[in-house]
Amino acid sequence: MGKPKFSKKKYETPNHPWKETRIKAENELVAKYGLKNKREIWKAETSLRRYRGQARGLLASIGSEDPQAKKEMHQLISHLTRYNILPLNSTLDDVLALNTEIVLSRRLQTLTYLKGFASTPKQARQLINHGHIAIAGRCINVPGYRVTKNEEKDIEYTQASPLNDGAHPARPSGDFVSKMTGGSEPAVSGPIPARKEKDVKPVGKPAGKPADGKPVEKPKVASDEKNKDAKQVKPVKEASETKGKKPEEKTEKPLSESKKETIKEDQVKKEEVSKPKESQEKSEEKPKNKGSDE
């Protein structure tokens, strides 16, 4: 027996610490399920590795009539069906087809989110740590608690939790709850669905795009130089058409009496302005002539 203070590790670390594909996959699982660290992924992988190793050993003794092998096979499959990891009437081949996400989906944190008690997986973890989630009236503050198939229906808020009030701001909206639970049907059991981008409806039709979203092809416009040339070029009439026709005579329209009077007044004003200039020129020329005679 080991020391209770230093308990044995319940997980196995990866063999190689720096593998890009493994690190990316683990980071996606941490973000998707709202995990605290990668240690929780390693715990799920370790338990899954133990199930698959036991299934491989039992597959080798299927042909034999060993009662112990049949007993262990029945216990393994009944254990996985009790936690809703496998459906009823499963086989050992189904055990070998399991993956890590199926084990992570049976955590209390994941089921709290899928049942609509929290808006995000991280909020579900916070509610569990703060003692707001209970199973059949028993408060559980361990986010990694593995929920059985029978306990899944009894997940609820604790009696002393203020979240029992429907108007509490921390509770998710009714639309979100109906979306996660599927209306009156029980909660979805399984991995968390992949996140999708929110469909944003445009307020108006964007310029240059129809309602379908396909871009409208703009009409081809000739260059500016070609347009200028087209404007300057005028259609030339054929010589045969122009020879027989006489040039059109311009006809002057008769002026009205008011316009005639205004024209006469302008002429009189011009004559008056020009007369004083001529008289001044003559007066300047006369004294010059007198001095020459003297």
Buried (B, 14 or more C-beta within 10 A) or exposed (E): EEEEEEEEEEBEEBEEEEEEEBEEEBEEBBEBBBBEEBEBBBBBBBBBEEBBEBBEEBBEBEEEEEEEBBEBBEEBBEEBBEBBBBEEEBBBEBBEEBEBBBBBBBBBBBBBBBBBBBBEBBBBBBBBBEEBBBBEEEBBBEBBBBBEEEBBEEBBBBEEBEBEEEEEEBBBEEEEBEEBBEEEEEBBBEBBEEEEEEEEEEEEEEEEEEEEEEEEEEEEEEEEEEEEEEEEEEEEEEEEEEEEEEEEEEEEEEEEEEEEEEEEEEEEEEEEEEEEEEEEEEEEEEEEEEEEEE
